[in-house]
Amino acid sequence: MKTTRLGATALEISEIGFGGIPIIPLPQEEAVSVVRHCFDLGITFFDTANMYPTSEEKLGVALRPIRNNVVIATKTAQRDGKGAADHIDLSLRQLQTDRIDVYQLHNVSNADALKQVLAPQGAYEAVSKARDAGKIRFIGILEPPL
């Protein structure tokens, strides 16, 4: 599997990533098997969100034994600092990890949403504090595709 640098980060990831939505309906054992098979094929980038029911939990079980060999990205749609901080802690627990490689503010699709996340006590402030505390390595802001 070819690898590439992820944006402006220092993270080297597989050119093909794994999105966490398709494992939602799978029983945990099957989901873990799928995720580990993808890793065995060379996939090292795994993206999810705590809003995807059971996805983080299943990825956490699957990736825990190989945590240092993968890059995990997750996200929140929260706009306020407390909500974002709560989501970070929830994701850390569900993913069974001490750090999230890329934490994304999801669906920041217009000027009002950007203003909310960048406001004092907004989501960006909480995510930045989590990065300073070592819970997050890199921060991303996602907008929906055109």
Buried (B, 14 or more C-beta within 10 A) or exposed (E): EEEEEBEEBEBEBBEBBBBBEEBEEBEEEEBBBBBBEBBEEEBBBBBBBBBBEBBBBBBBBBBEEEBEEBBBBBBBBBBBBEBBBBBBEBBBEBBBBEBBBBBBBBBBEEEEBBEBBBBEEBBBBBBBBBBEEEBBBBBBBBEEEE
